[in-house]
Amino acid sequence: MKYSPNCQDSRETMLKDIGVDNVDALFESIPENIRLKELLQISPPVSEFKLKKQLQQLSNYVETDAISFLGAGAYRRYIPEAISSITSRSEFLTSYTPYQPELSQGSLHMMFEFQTMLSYYTGMDVANASMYEGATAVAEAVFMAKRIKKKLNRVLVSTGLHPEYLQVLRTYLKHSSLEIALVPVDEKGQTDLDELEKMIDDSTLCSVFPVINFYGVIEDQKRHGEILDKVNAINISVIIEMTALGMIAPPGEFGADIVVGEAQSLGLPVAYGGPYLGIFACREKYTRQMPGRLIGQTVDSNGKRAFCLTLSTREQHIRREKATSNICSNQALCALWVSLYLSLIGKMGLKKLSKLNYSKTQYLLSKIKDLQHFNLRYESPVYNEFVLDSDIELEKVLATLESKNILAGVPLRRFDSKDVNGLLVNVTEVNSKEEIDCLVQSLGEVK
Amino acid sequence: MKSNGMEGLVLNEPFIFELQGAQECGIDIPEFDVEMQDPKNNIPNDLLRKEIEGLPDLTEPQVIRHYTRLSTWNYSLDGGFYPLGSCTMKYNPKINEAAAAMPGFANAHPYLPDNLSQGMLKLLFELQNDLTEISGLHTTCLHPAAGSHGELLGMLLIRAFHEDKGDLNRTKIIIPDSAHGTNPASAAVAGLQPIELKSNSKGLIDFKKLEEILDETVAGIMITNPNTCGVFESDIVEICELIHKKGGLVYMDGANMNALVAKAKPGDMGVDVLHYNTHKTFSTPHGGGGPGAGPVSVSEKLVPFLPKPVLEKDGDMIKWNYDIPKSIGQVRSFYGNVGVLVRAYTYIKTLGALGLRDMTETAVLNANYMKKRLSEHFNIPFADGHCMHEVLLSENGLEELGITTMDVAKGLIENGFHPPTVYFPLIVQGAMLIEPTETESKGTMDDFIDTMIALKGTAPDQLHDFPAKTVVGRVDEVLAARKPKLRWNKDA
C-alpha cells in the first residue's frame, strides 16, 4: 500500500521540471560511499487484510480477559464509548501543535478548558496543557522548585512515592546539584512525618509527597502542609490515582505549591504503560517558572474571545538552553481524552465513582480478614489499593491464581528484591462483586 | 486568485462550564453491587473533599455536541495540505488507529507478567529491530515519550560513556545555530553546556570552526541531518571522524530521518546515537501536539548504559531485563508510549522495505519540485544543489512590497491552506520552511504555489487584515502574554 497520490506521469513531469533524469539524482548531496545500494532488511509489504490478521494474532497473545487486580500506577477503568468517538475525529487527531491560532481554536479552547478543570480539581490556581507522564512530571516539578529557590539543594522524597517515579527522579537529578534524601514510611504505611519534621530545615528545597502513596495508603496531607508551612521549602504533592480526588481533599487545600501526577485513571486505557498524561499545576505566583505548554485567553482583531499558546518565552524554541524545560510536545490528544472523561463524569459522577471504588475495596478488605495465610500489611485507611502479605511463597500463590485466570496483584519484589511477601492489590469499578469473591475464595484455597 | 477556502458555517460555542446542565452524570458508571461505605467512618474528616468545583454536570449528547462543535474550528491534515517544515505532516493511515485500539495492546496492563504479554513484547521487539536496521546502529530503546525526551536520553548516554572511562571534564556539547531549540534545552537538562557553532554561508557546519573549538572538554556534537534548512550535511563522515578523533561522540537529531530512510544509514556515517520522531517519520498522528514517541538507536559502545528495562530475547521468550549494572536508570515510568509505537510498527509493516524507500524518494521529489517552482518567485537562501525533504525560503525581496512572512502565512490561511513553519530556522531572515511530504499530489502543490505567488501581488493593507474567513481573526498574542488568563473562573 502506498500513501502517495502521485502517478508515474506527474512524477516524470516533476523530474523534468527539476531538471534531473531520475530520483536518485536528488540524493547526490549524500556522499556516494554512504548511499544505500540494497534494500533494507525489513519484511516485504503486507496487505491491510493480512497485516490486520497478524496484528490480531499478536493481540491475542496478550492476557486481557483474566480477572485482574493489577494497579500500581496504571489503573483499569471503565472508559465510555463516547470518548473515542471524539478522540478519533481527524480534526483533533491529525492537527499539529496550535502554532497558528486562527486555525486551531478547537484544540486551544479544549486545552483551556482542560487547564481549568485540572486547576479546580487539584485545588490549584493554574495548570498547564500537560506533560509526558507522571514520573517525568515529578522530575520537572523538582527542577521548577530549584528555579524558585535557587540556593537550596536538598530534595526530600517520601519512599511512599511510586518506585519507578523515584528511579526517574534519580536519573533526572544525576547531573544537577540536587541531592535526594528519602523519608521513610512508618509501620502504619504512611510517610513518617515525625521523621520528615526532623529532616526538614532551611536547606530543604522541596518535599515530594504522595497524596495517596504507592501502598494505597491515604497520607496526612494536612500535617504535611503544616510542617512545610514552617520552612521555606516548596510543597510538591503527587497524585497518581486521580479519581481519588472525588473523595479526598485536593492538595491545594493543604498548601501545595506544585501538584503533579498522572491522569491515566481519568479515561485513558492502560495501553501497556503509555501514552499517559502527566499533569502539572501550581500557584499563580509561580506561573512563569512552569514547564510545558500554556494556553491563554485573549481577543482577535475584532475583539472576539480567542485563545493561543502563551508565555512561550519560557520555552525551548525561544529560550533554548535557558528554557524552563526541554519539553516540546505535550500530550494534547490524551488531554482531550481526560477532558472528555471529566466533562462526562462531572462533579456528581466523580463523587459516586470514588465512593464505589472505596466501597468495593472495603468489601474486599472485610473478606480478606478471614483468610488464614494473608494479612493486610498496613492498617491505615486506603482508597482502592493495599498491600497483602502472604505467608505462603508468593510465587506459588500467583501461579495458582494465574491457572484460575486471576491476576491477584503486582508482587512488590518487582520493585524491591527483599520484599518477597508483599502483593499490591487494586480494586476498581471494573471488578464486580463476583470477581472479588472469586479472588477471596481462590486465595483461601491456596495451600 | 483561485482559492482553496470558502466561507462556510462558522459555529459558536460557549465554555463547557456555561452550558445548562441536566445535573446528571454523563457516564453510565458500573453497578453499585456492594454495600455503600461512608468514608467518614474511616478517614479523618479534614482529609475528605467537601465540594468539587469547575466541572460540569452534563449528559452524553451535550458533551458530544460541545466537542464536535469545537472540532470544526480546527484545521487538520485529513482536511488539507499542512506543509509545516520540520514537522512532517504526512498522512496518518487509518489501519494504524485500528491496530492501536486492539484489545491486546490497548487493554494490556504494564505489569502483566512477561509470559502473559508475549504478543505485545514480540511487536515491540520487532519494531526495535526494524528501527535498528533503518539506523544502521546496534540496538534501539523505545522508552522516550517524544523526540526531545529522546534527545535528553542521548545526552545522558553520552555523559555516562565519558564518565565510565573516568573522563569527567567533558561537559560541553557543540550545537549548530540552525538546530531545533530542544537541542540546547535537552543538553542543559543533562547538565551539559551548549556551545553554539555558526553555520557557514551554505547553511552547513563550518568544518574549520568546528576543528578550532574542539578540545578535551567537549563531550560531543548534536547534528540535525538533513539540517533544518533542508540540506544534507555533506561532510558528515569527516565530521564524525573528527569528533571521534578528539574523543567525543556524535548525536544525530533524527527529526528529519524521513529524508533518509532506506537511502542512507546514520550508522554508516559514523553517528553514535540517534532519535526518531515517530510522528514525523512513521506516520503516527500529531494529535494537536502529542503524544509522540522518540525511540533512540545507539552504537555498540553505548549499549551498557541504556535505560532500564531493556527488551531482550531469551530463547523463545521476549523479556524485560532490569539487570543492567551500568544503566543510566529509568527515564520514564513503564516502557514507552506503546500506543504510539504500535502505530509506527503498523506503518513499517504496511510499507515494507520497498515502500519505505518509495516514501523517502517521493518526499524528496515533492520538495524539490516545490523548490524549483518557488525559486522563480521567492528568495531561497541555500539554493545550491538539491534540497532534501523540505525547502527553505526567506523574506528577502518581500520587504520592498511591504509584505512580511507573517502576512504570507495569514494570507495562505485566508485561502484555505495551513502556512509553512515560519520564523524558523532562526539563521534566516523571516524563514518559511515548506515540507510537502510524500502525501501531497502535484495538483495540491501547484495550487499552493500559485497561491503563494498571487499573495505577492496582493495589496499589503489587504494582507494585514487576513485571515477574515476563519472562526477568529488575527489573534492578539501579545495581550495573551501581557495579561495571562490561563483558566475560566466561575466567579468572574
Interface residues (C-beta under 8 A of the other chain):
Chain A: M1 K2 Y3 S4 P5 N6 S10 R11 T13 M14 L15 D17 I18 G19 V20 V23 A25 L26 F27 E28 S29 I30 P31 N33 I34 R35 L36 L39 L40 Q41 I42 S43 P44 P45 V46 E48 L51 K52 Q54 L55 Q56 Q57 L58 S59 N60 Y61 V62 E63 T64 A66 S68 L70 A72 G73 A74 R76 Y78 P80 A82 S84 S85 I86 S88 R89 S90 E91 F92 L93 T94 S95 Y96 T97 P98 Y99 Q100 P101 E102 L103 S104 Q105 G106 S107 H109 M110 M111 F112 E113 Q115 T116 M117 S119 Y120 Y121 V126 A127 A129 S130 Y132 E133 G134 A135 T136 F143 H162 E164 Y165 Q167 V168 R170 T171 Y172 K174 H175 S176 I218 D220 Q221 K222 L245 G246 M247 I248 A249 P250 E262 P269 V270 A271 Y272 G273 G274 P275 Y276 T287 R293 L294 I295 G296 Q297 T298 V299 D300 S301 N302 K304 R305 A306 F307 C308 L309 T310 L311 S312 T313 E315 Q316 H317 I318 R319 R320 E321 K322 A323 S325 N326 I327 C328 S329 N330 Q331 A332 L333 C334 L336 S339 L340 Y341 L342 S343 L344 I345 G346 K347 M348 G349 L350 K351 K352 L353 K355 L356 Y358 S359 K360 Q362 Y363 P381 L398 E402 L407 V410 R414 E429 V430 S432 K433 I436
Chain B: E13 F15 I16 F17 G21 Q23 E24 C25 G26 I27 D28 I29 P30 E31 F32 D33 V34 E35 M36 Q37 P39 N42 I43 P44 D46 L47 L48 R49 K50 E51 I52 E53 G54 L55 P56 D57 L58 E60 V63 I64 H66 Y67 T68 L70 S71 T72 W73 N74 Y75 S76 L77 D78 G79 Y82 L84 C87 M89 K90 Y91 N92 P93 I95 E97 A98 A99 A100 A101 M102 P103 G104 F105 A106 N107 A108 H109 P110 Y111 L112 P113 L116 S117 Q118 G119 M120 K122 L123 D130 E133 I134 A145 A146 G147 S148 H149 E151 L152 L156 R159 H180 G181 T182 P184 A185 S186 A187 A188 V189 A190 G191 L192 Q193 P194 V231 F232 S234 I236 V237 L260 V261 A262 K263 A264 K265 D268 M269 S283 P285 H286 G287 G288 G289 G290 P291 G292 A293 P307 K308 I328 G329 Q330 V331 R332 S333 F334 Y335 G336 N337 V338 G339 V340 T346 I348 K349 T350 L351 G352 A353 L354 G355 L356 R357 D358 M359 E361 T362 V364 L365 N366 N368 Y369 K372 R373 G385 H386 M388 A409 K410 I413 H418 P419 T421 F424 E438 T439 E440 S441 K442 G443 D465 P467 T470 V471 V472 G473 R474 V475 D476 E477 L479 A480 A481 P484 K485 L486 R487 W488
